[in-house]
Amino acid sequence: MLYGREDEQAAVDGLLDGARAGRSGVLLLRGEAGIGKTALLDDAVARAGEAFRVVRAAGVEYEAELPYAGLSLLLAPGLDRLDVLPGPQRRALEAAFGLSDGGGAGDAGGAGNGGAGNGGAGADRLLVGLATLGLLAELATARPLLCVIDDVQWLDRASLDALLLAARRLQAEGVALLLAARTGGPSGAGGSPAERPLGLPERQVTGLSEADATRLLARRAGPDLPSTVRDRLLAEAAGNPLALTELPVATGPQPPAPGGLPLTSRLLIAFHGQVTGLPAATQTLLLVAATEEGGALDVVLPAAAALGVTADHLAPAEAAGLVTVTADRRIAFRHPLLRSAILQRAPHHQRTAVHRAVAGALPDGDRRTWHLALAATAPDAGLADALERTAVRAGRRGGHGGAAAYERAARLTPDRDGATRRLVLAAESATEEGELVRAEVLADEASGRTDDVLAHALLDQVRATAHFWRGAYPTAHRLLLDAAGTDIDPPYAARMLLQAFHAAWYAGEEPVAAVLDRLAVLPLAADDPLAPLARHLPAAVLPALGRPAGPLPPVREAAAAARRAGAESPVDLVQLCGATLVLGRDEETAELAAELVAEARAKGTVGVMPTLQFFLAEAELFHGRHRDAELTATEGLGLARDTGQHQWVSQLTALLAYLAALDGRTDHCAELAATALATTGPQTAAPAAGQAWARWALALLDLGQGRAGDAADRLHTLTTGPHRHHVSATRAVPDLVEAAIRLGTPERAAEAYERFARWTAAADRPWAEALRLRCQALLGPDELAETTYRAALSRHETAHRPFEQARTALLYGEWLRRTRRRTDARPHLRAALETFDRLAAHPWAARARTELSATGTPAPTPATPTGTPQSPLTPQELQIARLAAQGLTNRDIAAQLFLSPRTVAHHLYKAYPKLNITSRTELATTL
């Protein structure tokens, strides 16, 4: 019976009710040790009853560095259903759980294999999360599923990341995911997961009220407890249920000593006292059970036997109610804090002996290696080698834990050079795992132990990565540029320069040019996988900065050459898409990015998709395919959020804000722009990555709604500031020119226009020249305006840019009307209005409608009110409906969009009535 937990039970009931109705939900319970989280989990299982299938797992302290230890326990009941998963997801999960060798997965990177990971490990981590989603959905097919996870603070990082990704993508599977995490205590390898925000619905579990605490104490200690003892116990416990349960046992009829130690420490002491009274052999057996992560009798008993202890010695602990043996032959402790107490009270020599015994009872593998490492008291070359193999396997499985394994291997390596090499690998792995402080500490230690030039360059790359993710872009750029300039082989330097290009992009125009100048002369072999990229990037970007460069072949040629040379596709080809946009080759970006997105879907390379989808959405937007751009950006944003890619969350949110500005969704645009500007990484103090697009979005909203002054202010800052070389800043110049002319201050746009004119000459694209001519018509003498407008419209006819063509027609029509040529103005205004209406660009349609009416011709009534989306479907519903219209099954659609089949079915069910259809066969005609 639980006292005073009615609110928490109601929240859990809501979670269970949703799952019964086919809706998925997540709830994380947080609270201090002993506050009642585990009791609430047990109560939830009881409330679920036979109507639910229940799977359960818990984090274990010693497993915190073992990748996927917690997840493998949770998903064990579903491993017979792996064949229902899409191939890439199935293979990733099999590799994660050691059911296959993980061939084809990404290496951990580092000094031993080229200095940088190829992206496979990160991709596999995401695939494991998607496979977790698919398996949970499969387990919920016959009846709703309750998934219970305790002690999240000790869950290994790889398992936690997989569960978080699955939790964020749960929608309509009938899965209730209930987690509990301790606050204010030790944490596992995940960087204090119990303390940091996890992006899940949470409920804080706090102490019991005085009345409920009194009732619980009376039930535990009996009615005859002296009032002085009762009052002191209530004061000491402070509403903590475990304290109210255990402290009376520890103190007996005497009042507890006044406080001084934290409550958790006093509870540990209380458990110490209960264990100390047991026979020595029983205490040893409990220590073995606490050390063996899962308490499996098949491991605990042989390990205990090696220490002279038998199964009979478990009986006193069972009689005392400290442990029970579960149906699946595991020793379960009465409370997780009891396990902690047993581990903490054991002297070091006893813990090492137990680790050695547990290792002896385990088969060869990573768990055995870890226990042997924890038992080691001196350098051991063979064990260090085994730990390095464990680290490599962790990288291939896409799991965290490689850094810890490399570091432990370094500590056990007898020779100095070998230990230093492993410290370098540990620093690189820590960077890949997002543990930036740990990476820098390891880098500093390793650099003080070696004079090797390559090692120092790789360690500077580690430091640069840490600075980049904190937003210190100039520092990251300088470190990488210096590292690449040392006497290291060109392939290493190429990787560093490509990373430096990314940092320089946010640092400013001069750093970008410096990197590209170095990259252009790097003596890479013709057959090096990165050689085509190293040649293409300078040719694509330097002319946009007004600098000379070599010829720029089509990007498909560069991509094909890179693939032939062995480049990792799509991971190594991503920068080609972005670089091609810089000089206005939008059609090439659209083609290559769409191809790489399809390839990423097929391979399951999820991690790179938000980047590719950002570039693809930009290209779709520039071509006037606004709805396609919204679908692409919305899916990319979901994946970026689910995978913690803050840079692309900001960029994609800002791009969606621009799309909202186009069709006049004022509040939505402002909300998205604010989110984009506020979205940075957890360790970043730099401005948001999406600030350029966000500022352009707000400026376009101002301009479309007649606020030329606000628009000009935003656009002047954007087009003349440190990010003026960004794609969005370059493309925003015509908007600045229009705003400045409306204000009567053309000089505010003069500098930006001159740069834009040089850019259009370098881009050599008809649509770009059309925009330049439009600017010239606005800025130039009135007597040349008509000729220039007509020349601009002529260029527009050769390129499919409907929105910009309509804006040029609108400006020309406005000019004609102002010069009293109403009849000449009407066809241009009517054409602009038709295009704006078709694109649902409501503010611009309203402006065209006003101008057309001013010519004396009644304008047609808008088909939909301002701010109304083009389609009644949400972006995800439309995306699913389009794929269904192509004949794909729900399972095929789920595999493409990284959803569960039941979620796909749910969205189709909602889409049919919105489209006024009743069956799947009508989708093709309707859409």
SULQUIMO-V218607 format. One record per residue. N is the residue number from 0. NEAR is the number of other C-alpha atoms within 10 Angstrom. D_LAST is the distance of its C-alpha to the last C-alpha in whole Angstrom. Layout:
N/NEAR/D_LAST ; N/NEAR/D_LAST
This chain:
0/6/56 ; 1/13/54 ; 2/14/56 ; 3/16/54 ; 4/16/51 ; 5/10/49 ; 6/11/47 ; 7/16/46 ; 8/17/45 ; 9/11/43 ; 10/13/41 ; 11/22/41 ; 12/15/40 ; 13/14/37 ; 14/23/36 ; 15/29/37 ; 16/18/35 ; 17/18/32 ; 18/24/32 ; 19/20/33 ; 20/12/30 ; 21/22/28 ; 22/20/28 ; 23/26/29 ; 24/25/32 ; 25/20/34 ; 26/18/38 ; 27/21/41 ; 28/22/44 ; 29/24/46 ; 30/20/50 ; 31/19/54 ; 32/24/55 ; 33/24/56 ; 34/20/54 ; 35/23/53 ; 36/26/50 ; 37/21/50 ; 38/16/52 ; 39/20/48 ; 40/22/46 ; 41/13/49 ; 42/15/48 ; 43/19/45 ; 44/20/45 ; 45/10/47 ; 46/15/45 ; 47/20/42 ; 48/11/44 ; 49/10/44 ; 50/13/40 ; 51/22/39 ; 52/18/39 ; 53/20/41 ; 54/20/41 ; 55/20/44 ; 56/21/45 ; 57/23/47 ; 58/27/48 ; 59/25/52 ; 60/23/54 ; 61/18/55 ; 62/23/51 ; 63/25/50 ; 64/25/50 ; 65/26/49 ; 66/29/45 ; 67/30/43 ; 68/25/46 ; 69/28/45 ; 70/28/41 ; 71/18/43 ; 72/16/45 ; 73/21/42 ; 74/19/39 ; 75/12/42 ; 76/14/41 ; 77/15/38 ; 78/13/39 ; 79/9/39 ; 80/13/35 ; 81/18/35 ; 82/12/33 ; 83/14/30 ; 84/22/29 ; 85/21/27 ; 86/15/30 ; 87/20/31 ; 88/27/31 ; 89/22/33 ; 90/26/35 ; 91/31/36 ; 92/29/37 ; 93/19/39 ; 94/23/41 ; 95/29/41 ; 96/22/43 ; 97/16/45 ; 98/11/44 ; 99/13/43 ; 100/15/45 ; 101/22/41 ; 102/12/42 ; 103/12/39 ; 104/22/39 ; 105/21/40 ; 106/23/44 ; 107/31/45 ; 108/22/46 ; 109/21/49 ; 110/17/53 ; 111/12/53 ; 112/10/50 ; 113/14/49 ; 114/24/49 ; 115/21/45 ; 116/18/43 ; 117/19/40 ; 118/23/37 ; 119/24/37 ; 120/27/39 ; 121/27/36 ; 122/24/33 ; 123/30/35 ; 124/30/36 ; 125/28/32 ; 126/27/31 ; 127/33/34 ; 128/29/32 ; 129/31/29 ; 130/30/31 ; 131/27/33 ; 132/26/30 ; 133/29/29 ; 134/23/32 ; 135/27/32 ; 136/25/29 ; 137/21/31 ; 138/22/34 ; 139/22/32 ; 140/15/31 ; 141/11/33 ; 142/16/35 ; 143/28/34 ; 144/27/35 ; 145/29/38 ; 146/22/39 ; 147/21/42 ; 148/24/43 ; 149/23/46 ; 150/23/48 ; 151/28/45 ; 152/29/48 ; 153/27/49 ; 154/34/46 ; 155/30/46 ; 156/29/43 ; 157/31/41 ; 158/28/41 ; 159/23/40 ; 160/25/37 ; 161/24/35 ; 162/21/36 ; 163/21/35 ; 164/24/31 ; 165/25/31 ; 166/24/32 ; 167/18/29 ; 168/20/26 ; 169/23/27 ; 170/21/25 ; 171/23/24 ; 172/30/27 ; 173/31/30 ; 174/34/32 ; 175/31/35 ; 176/24/36 ; 177/22/40 ; 178/24/42 ; 179/28/45 ; 180/27/47 ; 181/24/50 ; 182/18/51 ; 183/13/54 ; 184/14/55 ; 185/13/55 ; 186/22/51 ; 187/22/50 ; 188/22/49 ; 189/25/46 ; 190/14/47 ; 191/18/48 ; 192/22/45 ; 193/24/47 ; 194/16/47 ; 195/11/44 ; 196/11/41 ; 197/13/38 ; 198/13/35 ; 199/14/35 ; 200/11/36 ; 201/15/40 ; 202/15/43 ; 203/15/46 ; 204/20/49 ; 205/17/52 ; 206/20/56 ; 207/20/57 ; 208/14/59 ; 209/14/62 ; 210/11/62 ; 211/17/60 ; 212/22/62 ; 213/19/65 ; 214/13/64 ; 215/21/62 ; 216/23/66 ; 217/16/68 ; 218/12/66 ; 219/14/66 ; 220/18/70 ; 221/9/71 ; 222/10/73 ; 223/9/76 ; 224/16/75 ; 225/11/77 ; 226/11/76 ; 227/10/77 ; 228/17/75 ; 229/22/72 ; 230/14/72 ; 231/16/72 ; 232/24/69 ; 233/17/67 ; 234/14/68 ; 235/21/67 ; 236/24/64 ; 237/17/62 ; 238/23/60 ; 239/22/59 ; 240/24/59 ; 241/18/60 ; 242/25/63 ; 243/27/64 ; 244/19/64 ; 245/21/65 ; 246/22/68 ; 247/21/70 ; 248/16/70 ; 249/19/71 ; 250/15/74 ; 251/12/75 ; 252/14/77 ; 253/14/78 ; 254/18/76 ; 255/16/74 ; 256/10/75 ; 257/10/74 ; 258/12/71 ; 259/8/70 ; 260/9/68 ; 261/9/64 ; 262/18/63 ; 263/18/61 ; 264/12/64 ; 265/19/67 ; 266/25/64 ; 267/20/65 ; 268/17/68 ; 269/20/68 ; 270/24/66 ; 271/18/69 ; 272/15/72 ; 273/17/70 ; 274/21/70 ; 275/13/73 ; 276/11/75 ; 277/15/73 ; 278/13/75 ; 279/13/75 ; 280/17/73 ; 281/23/71 ; 282/21/70 ; 283/23/69 ; 284/26/67 ; 285/26/65 ; 286/25/65 ; 287/26/64 ; 288/29/61 ; 289/26/60 ; 290/24/60 ; 291/26/58 ; 292/21/54 ; 293/21/53 ; 294/21/56 ; 295/17/56 ; 296/19/59 ; 297/12/59 ; 298/22/60 ; 299/28/62 ; 300/21/64 ; 301/19/65 ; 302/26/65 ; 303/26/67 ; 304/14/70 ; 305/16/70 ; 306/16/72 ; 307/11/74 ; 308/19/72 ; 309/17/71 ; 310/14/68 ; 311/10/71 ; 312/19/71 ; 313/22/68 ; 314/13/69 ; 315/16/71 ; 316/20/68 ; 317/15/66 ; 318/10/69 ; 319/11/68 ; 320/11/65 ; 321/18/64 ; 322/22/62 ; 323/17/60 ; 324/15/59 ; 325/12/56 ; 326/7/54 ; 327/8/53 ; 328/12/56 ; 329/18/56 ; 330/22/58 ; 331/18/56 ; 332/20/58 ; 333/13/59 ; 334/16/57 ; 335/19/56 ; 336/17/58 ; 337/22/61 ; 338/23/60 ; 339/18/60 ; 340/21/63 ; 341/22/64 ; 342/19/63 ; 343/14/65 ; 344/16/68 ; 345/14/69 ; 346/9/71 ; 347/12/69 ; 348/10/71 ; 349/13/70 ; 350/20/67 ; 351/19/67 ; 352/18/69 ; 353/28/66 ; 354/24/63 ; 355/22/65 ; 356/24/66 ; 357/27/62 ; 358/24/61 ; 359/17/64 ; 360/19/62 ; 361/19/59 ; 362/11/57 ; 363/10/57 ; 364/13/54 ; 365/21/53 ; 366/20/54 ; 367/17/57 ; 368/22/57 ; 369/24/57 ; 370/22/59 ; 371/23/62 ; 372/26/61 ; 373/17/62 ; 374/21/65 ; 375/16/66 ; 376/11/69 ; 377/11/70 ; 378/16/68 ; 379/15/67 ; 380/16/65 ; 381/11/64 ; 382/19/62 ; 383/26/61 ; 384/16/59 ; 385/19/58 ; 386/26/56 ; 387/23/55 ; 388/19/53 ; 389/23/52 ; 390/30/50 ; 391/23/49 ; 392/25/47 ; 393/27/46 ; 394/31/44 ; 395/27/43 ; 396/36/41 ; 397/33/40 ; 398/30/42 ; 399/31/44 ; 400/28/48 ; 401/32/49 ; 402/32/50 ; 403/21/53 ; 404/30/53 ; 405/30/54 ; 406/26/56 ; 407/23/58 ; 408/30/59 ; 409/28/60 ; 410/19/63 ; 411/22/64 ; 412/22/64 ; 413/15/68 ; 414/11/68 ; 415/12/67 ; 416/15/65 ; 417/14/63 ; 418/22/62 ; 419/24/61 ; 420/19/59 ; 421/26/57 ; 422/28/57 ; 423/31/55 ; 424/34/53 ; 425/31/53 ; 426/33/52 ; 427/33/49 ; 428/31/48 ; 429/26/48 ; 430/23/46 ; 431/25/43 ; 432/21/43 ; 433/16/43 ; 434/18/47 ; 435/22/48 ; 436/14/51 ; 437/18/52 ; 438/28/51 ; 439/23/54 ; 440/12/56 ; 441/23/56 ; 442/27/56 ; 443/18/59 ; 444/15/61 ; 445/24/60 ; 446/19/61 ; 447/10/64 ; 448/14/65 ; 449/14/64 ; 450/10/65 ; 451/10/62 ; 452/13/60 ; 453/19/57 ; 454/22/57 ; 455/20/58 ; 456/26/55 ; 457/29/53 ; 458/29/54 ; 459/25/53 ; 460/29/50 ; 461/28/50 ; 462/25/51 ; 463/29/49 ; 464/29/46 ; 465/23/47 ; 466/22/48 ; 467/23/44 ; 468/23/42 ; 469/18/45 ; 470/23/44 ; 471/19/47 ; 472/24/45 ; 473/19/48 ; 474/18/50 ; 475/27/48 ; 476/31/48 ; 477/18/51 ; 478/23/52 ; 479/28/50 ; 480/27/51 ; 481/15/55 ; 482/24/54 ; 483/29/52 ; 484/16/55 ; 485/13/58 ; 486/11/59 ; 487/15/56 ; 488/12/54 ; 489/18/52 ; 490/20/49 ; 491/18/50 ; 492/28/50 ; 493/22/46 ; 494/19/45 ; 495/28/47 ; 496/27/46 ; 497/22/42 ; 498/20/42 ; 499/29/45 ; 500/24/42 ; 501/17/40 ; 502/28/42 ; 503/27/43 ; 504/21/40 ; 505/24/41 ; 506/20/44 ; 507/18/44 ; 508/17/44 ; 509/13/48 ; 510/21/47 ; 511/23/44 ; 512/20/46 ; 513/17/49 ; 514/26/47 ; 515/27/45 ; 516/16/49 ; 517/18/50 ; 518/26/47 ; 519/19/47 ; 520/11/51 ; 521/19/51 ; 522/15/52 ; 523/20/50 ; 524/11/50 ; 525/11/48 ; 526/13/46 ; 527/19/46 ; 528/20/42 ; 529/24/42 ; 530/24/44 ; 531/24/41 ; 532/27/39 ; 533/25/43 ; 534/21/43 ; 535/27/39 ; 536/25/39 ; 537/27/42 ; 538/23/41 ; 539/28/38 ; 540/24/39 ; 541/22/43 ; 542/20/42 ; 543/26/40 ; 544/20/43 ; 545/14/45 ; 546/13/47 ; 547/14/47 ; 548/19/45 ; 549/13/45 ; 550/11/43 ; 551/16/39 ; 552/11/37 ; 553/13/34 ; 554/24/32 ; 555/15/31 ; 556/12/35 ; 557/21/36 ; 558/23/34 ; 559/13/35 ; 560/20/38 ; 561/22/38 ; 562/18/36 ; 563/12/39 ; 564/16/42 ; 565/13/40 ; 566/21/38 ; 567/15/36 ; 568/18/33 ; 569/23/31 ; 570/20/33 ; 571/20/35 ; 572/24/33 ; 573/21/31 ; 574/19/34 ; 575/23/33 ; 576/28/29 ; 577/25/31 ; 578/22/34 ; 579/25/32 ; 580/22/30 ; 581/25/34 ; 582/23/34 ; 583/25/31 ; 584/20/30 ; 585/23/26 ; 586/16/25 ; 587/18/27 ; 588/27/26 ; 589/23/22 ; 590/15/23 ; 591/23/26 ; 592/27/24 ; 593/18/21 ; 594/14/23 ; 595/23/25 ; 596/22/23 ; 597/15/21 ; 598/15/25 ; 599/21/26 ; 600/16/23 ; 601/15/25 ; 602/17/28 ; 603/24/28 ; 604/25/29 ; 605/24/28 ; 606/25/30 ; 607/23/29 ; 608/27/26 ; 609/28/26 ; 610/27/28 ; 611/30/26 ; 612/27/23 ; 613/27/25 ; 614/29/25 ; 615/30/22 ; 616/30/21 ; 617/26/23 ; 618/26/23 ; 619/21/19 ; 620/21/20 ; 621/21/23 ; 622/19/20 ; 623/17/19 ; 624/18/15 ; 625/24/16 ; 626/20/13 ; 627/17/13 ; 628/24/17 ; 629/24/16 ; 630/20/15 ; 631/25/17 ; 632/31/20 ; 633/23/19 ; 634/20/19 ; 635/25/22 ; 636/27/24 ; 637/16/24 ; 638/26/25 ; 639/24/28 ; 640/18/29 ; 641/23/29 ; 642/22/31 ; 643/18/34 ; 644/18/33 ; 645/23/34 ; 646/20/34 ; 647/26/30 ; 648/31/29 ; 649/29/31 ; 650/28/29 ; 651/34/26 ; 652/28/26 ; 653/32/28 ; 654/32/25 ; 655/27/23 ; 656/31/25 ; 657/28/25 ; 658/24/21 ; 659/27/22 ; 660/30/25 ; 661/25/23 ; 662/26/21 ; 663/25/24 ; 664/21/24 ; 665/19/28 ; 666/13/29 ; 667/16/26 ; 668/26/27 ; 669/20/30 ; 670/13/30 ; 671/23/28 ; 672/30/31 ; 673/19/33 ; 674/19/32 ; 675/30/32 ; 676/21/35 ; 677/15/37 ; 678/22/35 ; 679/24/38 ; 680/19/39 ; 681/12/42 ; 682/12/45 ; 683/17/43 ; 684/12/45 ; 685/15/43 ; 686/13/41 ; 687/24/37 ; 688/24/35 ; 689/26/33 ; 690/22/35 ; 691/27/34 ; 692/28/30 ; 693/30/31 ; 694/26/34 ; 695/29/32 ; 696/30/29 ; 697/26/32 ; 698/29/33 ; 699/29/30 ; 700/28/30 ; 701/21/33 ; 702/23/33 ; 703/22/30 ; 704/18/32 ; 705/15/35 ; 706/16/37 ; 707/23/38 ; 708/16/41 ; 709/16/39 ; 710/26/37 ; 711/27/40 ; 712/15/41 ; 713/20/39 ; 714/31/38 ; 715/24/41 ; 716/15/42 ; 717/27/39 ; 718/27/39 ; 719/17/43 ; 720/13/43 ; 721/15/44 ; 722/20/40 ; 723/23/40 ; 724/23/39 ; 725/20/36 ; 726/19/32 ; 727/23/31 ; 728/22/35 ; 729/24/35 ; 730/20/32 ; 731/24/33 ; 732/29/36 ; 733/23/35 ; 734/22/34 ; 735/31/37 ; 736/27/39 ; 737/22/37 ; 738/29/38 ; 739/25/41 ; 740/19/42 ; 741/17/41 ; 742/14/43 ; 743/10/46 ; 744/13/47 ; 745/17/45 ; 746/13/48 ; 747/19/46 ; 748/25/43 ; 749/15/46 ; 750/13/46 ; 751/23/42 ; 752/22/42 ; 753/13/44 ; 754/19/43 ; 755/24/39 ; 756/19/41 ; 757/15/42 ; 758/22/39 ; 759/22/37 ; 760/15/40 ; 761/19/40 ; 762/19/36 ; 763/13/36 ; 764/17/33 ; 765/17/32 ; 766/24/30 ; 767/23/32 ; 768/21/35 ; 769/27/33 ; 770/27/33 ; 771/24/37 ; 772/25/37 ; 773/29/36 ; 774/27/38 ; 775/20/41 ; 776/25/40 ; 777/24/40 ; 778/19/43 ; 779/14/45 ; 780/9/48 ; 781/12/46 ; 782/9/47 ; 783/12/45 ; 784/21/42 ; 785/14/41 ; 786/12/41 ; 787/22/40 ; 788/25/37 ; 789/18/36 ; 790/16/37 ; 791/27/34 ; 792/21/31 ; 793/15/33 ; 794/19/32 ; 795/23/28 ; 796/14/27 ; 797/12/28 ; 798/15/26 ; 799/14/22 ; 800/16/23 ; 801/20/21 ; 802/23/22 ; 803/22/26 ; 804/25/26 ; 805/25/25 ; 806/22/28 ; 807/26/30 ; 808/27/30 ; 809/27/30 ; 810/21/33 ; 811/26/35 ; 812/29/34 ; 813/24/36 ; 814/20/39 ; 815/21/39 ; 816/20/39 ; 817/13/42 ; 818/10/44 ; 819/12/44 ; 820/14/41 ; 821/20/39 ; 822/14/38 ; 823/14/37 ; 824/24/35 ; 825/23/33 ; 826/15/31 ; 827/23/30 ; 828/32/29 ; 829/23/27 ; 830/17/25 ; 831/29/25 ; 832/30/24 ; 833/18/21 ; 834/20/20 ; 835/25/21 ; 836/21/19 ; 837/15/16 ; 838/20/16 ; 839/26/17 ; 840/27/21 ; 841/27/22 ; 842/24/26 ; 843/25/26 ; 844/28/24 ; 845/20/27 ; 846/20/30 ; 847/29/28 ; 848/23/28 ; 849/15/32 ; 850/24/33 ; 851/27/32 ; 852/15/34 ; 853/15/37 ; 854/22/37 ; 855/11/37 ; 856/14/34 ; 857/11/32 ; 858/18/29 ; 859/12/25 ; 860/9/25 ; 861/15/22 ; 862/10/19 ; 863/12/19 ; 864/10/22 ; 865/17/23 ; 866/19/22 ; 867/15/18 ; 868/19/15 ; 869/15/12 ; 870/12/10 ; 871/12/12 ; 872/17/11 ; 873/15/14 ; 874/18/14 ; 875/19/14 ; 876/19/12 ; 877/20/9 ; 878/19/11 ; 879/22/12 ; 880/24/8 ; 881/17/7 ; 882/18/11 ; 883/20/10 ; 884/18/8 ; 885/11/10 ; 886/15/13 ; 887/15/15 ; 888/15/17 ; 889/20/18 ; 890/18/21 ; 891/17/19 ; 892/22/17 ; 893/21/20 ; 894/22/22 ; 895/18/19 ; 896/17/19 ; 897/23/23 ; 898/23/22 ; 899/29/23 ; 900/20/21 ; 901/22/22 ; 902/22/21 ; 903/25/17 ; 904/19/18 ; 905/17/19 ; 906/20/16 ; 907/20/13 ; 908/15/16 ; 909/13/15 ; 910/22/12 ; 911/18/11 ; 912/11/14 ; 913/12/12 ; 914/15/9 ; 915/10/12 ; 916/13/11 ; 917/13/14 ; 918/11/13 ; 919/14/11 ; 920/13/11 ; 921/14/9 ; 922/20/6 ; 923/14/6 ; 924/7/6 ; 925/11/4 ; 926/10/0
